[in-house]
Amino acid sequence: MIEVLRRPIESTQYASHDFRDVLKEYGITSSMSRKGNCWDTQFRIDLSAASGLTRAGIGVLPLR
């Protein structure tokens, strides 16, 4: 049997148990849920704004 990374809509594990165990061992919180939902979008936007990074030279775009 070959283990594969499946899409979140399929009824099986998305993130590797081994990988998540290593993150936990080092005290690292994953930025993705086991279903593949991103948890760090707002942090990335805040970091971009603080560092002066812009998208296509038009400034930081608001979320809503």
C-alpha positions in Angstrom: 0.0 0.0 0.0 1.3 3.5 -0.9 0.5 6.3 1.5 -0.6 9.5 -0.2 -1.6 13.1 0.8 -5.2 13.4 0.0 -7.4 16.5 -0.5 -9.2 17.7 2.6 -12.6 16.9 1.1 -11.7 13.2 1.2 -12.4 11.2 4.3 -8.9 10.5 5.4 -5.9 12.1 7.2 -4.6 15.3 5.5 -1.5 16.2 7.5 1.0 13.5 8.4 0.8 12.2 12.0 4.6 12.0 12.0 5.1 15.6 10.9 2.6 16.9 13.4 4.4 14.9 16.2 7.7 16.5 15.3 6.1 20.0 15.4 4.6 19.2 18.8 8.0 17.8 20.1 9.6 21.2 19.3 6.7 23.3 20.6 5.7 24.5 17.1 2.0 25.2 16.3 1.1 24.3 12.8 -0.4 27.1 10.7 -2.7 24.6 8.9 -5.4 22.5 10.4 -5.5 18.7 9.7 -8.2 19.6 7.1 -5.9 22.1 5.4 -7.5 25.3 6.7 -5.0 28.1 7.0 -4.8 29.7 10.5 -2.2 32.4 9.9 -3.7 34.6 7.2 -4.3 37.6 9.4 -0.7 37.3 10.8 0.7 37.3 7.3 -1.4 40.4 6.3 -0.2 42.2 9.5 3.4 41.3 8.8 3.1 42.5 5.2 1.7 45.8 6.4 4.3 46.3 9.1 7.2 45.5 6.7 5.9 47.8 4.0 5.4 44.9 1.5 2.6 45.5 -1.0 0.8 43.6 -3.6 1.4 44.8 -7.2 2.5 48.2 -5.8 -1.1 49.2 -4.9 -0.7 48.9 -1.1 -2.0 46.4 1.4 -5.5 45.3 0.5 -8.1 45.1 3.3 -9.7 41.8 4.0 -13.3 43.1 3.7 
